[in-house]
Structures are given as C-alpha cells and as structure tokens.
Amino acid sequence: MMEVVWKNDPIFPLRSPTESAPATSPFTIECKLLDKATDKTFYLYCKEGVKRFVDGEYAWARREAAMLAYVRDGSRVVPDLSTYLERNAAKDDDPYHT
C-alpha cells in the first residue's frame, strides 16, 4: 500500500520593519501543477484550485494570499489560461468570478 505524504504549501510570515516577532497572519501561497501528460489540466487547476481559492476554501483566515502554478507542459497564461477563463466568464454561471 502506498503511503500518501501531504506537503504544506509555502507560508511566509509577514513582519513590519519594526516588528521582531512573526506576524499572526502569514502570506500563504496555494500551489498547483499544470501538466497535461498527468491530467493536471487547466480544467483541474481552475476547478480544484482557482474556484476553491475564490470561494475561500484556501487561506480562508488570511487577508492576503496567492496562487502559483508550476508548469511542466509549456502552457502559458496568455493565451492558454486566459482563454479558458474568458470562456467561463461568458457563461451565465461564472464559477471563477472572472
């Protein structure tokens, strides 16, 4: 049986220039992989990543956060991801709030 090891996404404690202790709200980066060869497509990135991020499922207690895509298949934000998001924005029910 294969053991699943969960790894945390990067979290960066924020400090003001005058603070010596870490801030209580770190900056969280939700990371996802884009790789068509392993079925990590834009659909999955948006459905399992962007949508959950926009809906507040990731970093829900944080004032600020970000998403990061690791790209293995040569995909690009323009035109690949932007075209996918534009198609969904044209729908009546835009799940990504674009």
NORDA-V794736 format. One record per residue. N is the residue number from 0. RES is the residue in one letter. PHI is phi in degrees with one decimal (* if undefined). PSI is psi in whole degrees, -180 to 180 (* if undefined). Layout:
<<N | RES | PHI | PSI> <N | RES | PHI | PSI>>
This chain:
<<0 | M | * | 133> <1 | M | -82.3 | 132> <2 | E | -89.3 | 131> <3 | V | -89.7 | 126> <4 | V | -110.0 | 119> <5 | W | -88.3 | 132> <6 | K | -113.4 | 140> <7 | N | -76.5 | 150> <8 | D | -74.3 | 158> <9 | P | -60.7 | 138> <10 | I | -130.0 | 128> <11 | F | -115.2 | 114> <12 | P | -63.2 | 135> <13 | L | -99.2 | 139> <14 | R | -135.4 | 146> <15 | S | -84.3 | 162> <16 | P | -58.9 | -20> <17 | T | -101.2 | -4> <18 | E | -91.8 | 140> <19 | S | -101.8 | -22> <20 | A | -97.6 | 151> <21 | P | -61.3 | 149> <22 | A | -68.3 | 160> <23 | T | -79.9 | -18> <24 | S | -118.5 | 95> <25 | P | -71.8 | 161> <26 | F | -84.8 | 119> <27 | T | -103.0 | 139> <28 | I | -120.2 | 117> <29 | E | -85.5 | 120> <30 | C | -107.2 | 137> <31 | K | -136.0 | 155> <32 | L | -102.6 | 137> <33 | L | -113.9 | 116> <34 | D | -161.3 | 100> <35 | K | -58.1 | -33> <36 | A | -63.2 | -26> <37 | T | -112.1 | 21> <38 | D | 62.6 | 25> <39 | K | -95.0 | 75> <40 | T | -91.5 | 175> <41 | F | -60.2 | -38> <42 | Y | -56.9 | -51> <43 | L | -66.1 | -42> <44 | Y | -57.7 | -43> <45 | C | -76.1 | -44> <46 | K | -70.9 | -45> <47 | E | -93.5 | -9> <48 | G | -119.7 | -73> <49 | V | -57.6 | -48> <50 | K | -61.3 | -46> <51 | R | -64.0 | -36> <52 | F | -65.9 | -48> <53 | V | -64.5 | -37> <54 | D | -75.4 | -6> <55 | G | 87.3 | 17> <56 | E | -78.6 | -26> <57 | Y | -105.9 | 138> <58 | A | 51.6 | 38> <59 | W | -62.5 | -26> <60 | A | -95.1 | 8> <61 | R | -104.0 | 143> <62 | R | -74.3 | -33> <63 | E | -134.6 | 145> <64 | A | -161.7 | 173> <65 | A | -147.3 | 164> <66 | M | -117.2 | 147> <67 | L | -135.4 | 133> <68 | A | -109.4 | 127> <69 | Y | -90.0 | 119> <70 | V | -105.2 | 122> <71 | R | -109.2 | -15> <72 | D | -108.7 | 10> <73 | G | 84.9 | 4> <74 | S | -62.6 | 155> <75 | R | -132.9 | 154> <76 | V | -59.6 | -48> <77 | V | -115.0 | 119> <78 | P | -99.6 | -10> <79 | D | -62.0 | -62> <80 | L | -69.0 | -42> <81 | S | -63.3 | -38> <82 | T | -63.9 | -44> <83 | Y | -60.3 | -47> <84 | L | -66.5 | -39> <85 | E | -63.3 | -40> <86 | R | -60.8 | -41> <87 | N | -74.2 | -32> <88 | A | -66.0 | -28> <89 | A | -74.9 | -15> <90 | K | -77.0 | 156> <91 | D | -61.3 | -41> <92 | D | -105.7 | 93> <93 | D | -86.3 | 100> <94 | P | -67.7 | -17> <95 | Y | -103.2 | 2> <96 | H | 52.5 | 47> <97 | T | -86.5 | *>>
